[in-house]
Amino acid sequence: MDQYTPPKVWTWNKPNGGEFASINRPIAGPTHEKELPVGKHPLQLYSLATPNGQKVTIMLEELLALGHKGAEYDAWLIKIGDGEQFGSGFVKVNPNSKIPALMDHSEPKPVRVFESGSILTYLAEKFGEFLPTERAARAETFSWLFWQMGSAPYLGGGFGHFYAYAPHQIEYAIDRFAMETKRQMDVLDRRLAESEYLAGPDYTIADIAVWPWYGGLAKGRSYTNSAEFLSVHEYKNVQRWADAIDARPAVSRGRMVNRMSGDPVFQLRERHDASDFETKTQDKLQAAE
């Protein structure tokens, strides 16, 4: 590969290559006019089952499992590979054009909430669940929640991109971000050696935020062959924690919502009622065609 010398002023004059080249651009704002659909429930979610998207559907399913009927929601699929996040309606909900995005129509004036950590906090405070009220426990929860916000870009945009998606595999970049990903797994492993969950003895929004990224990595669901490459089996406490959350029925349901890949049995591309898990998974829709 030729040595690259950066110019004095960078300009966008060619595609950057890689799996997401068609949707990467250096400007914000909508690319086309398209209003978002609105279903029958107060909570309207616009998302895709990436790790960030899974956080919110897991949270909503956990709230419903606890009996919070106000947490019923419509989940609309946003195909980010097709650039649907740049539609005018989506940009009104999230000017950053990233999933997930939430509209709460139960308030006198509809409330928009974007960024997954913000949505988790909003829902936790709205329903009084998965966020301690005692000051120290609340601070610990937020510390781990914000740890995920700051750390996961090194896992996804760093390691995941250069290991799995970049047009060329660059040893320096892969080594750099593999090292950082393993350091982060060690941070989690050390914490989970002394605590059942990240913020203490109770399951919180910190676990809901961290699990789709790092639990997914631990269980071999992220970036083909990366579990072996990173020796994730070594992180025994992360494995214990990942398995415990994996076993929660609400987590299993949340992982299915807005999913477009994998076994069709586990793909519920849109979710508008609890019964959809039984009747509208992709395998059933395909069988009915």
Secondary structure, DSSP 8 states (H G I E B T S, - for coil): -------SS----S---STTGGG--S--S-SB-------SSSEEEEE-SSHHHHHHHHHHHHHHHTT-GGG-EEEEE--GGGTGGGBHHHHHH-TT--S-EEEETTSSS-EEEESHHHHHHHHHHHHT-SS--SHHHHHHHHHHHHHHHHHHHIIIIIIIIIIIISSS--HHHHHHHHHHHHHHHHHHHHHHHH-SBTTBSS--HHHHHHIIIIIHHHTT-SSTTHHHHTTGGG-HHHHHHHHHHHT-HHHHHHHHBT--SS-GGG-BS-BSSTTHHHH-SHHHHHHH-
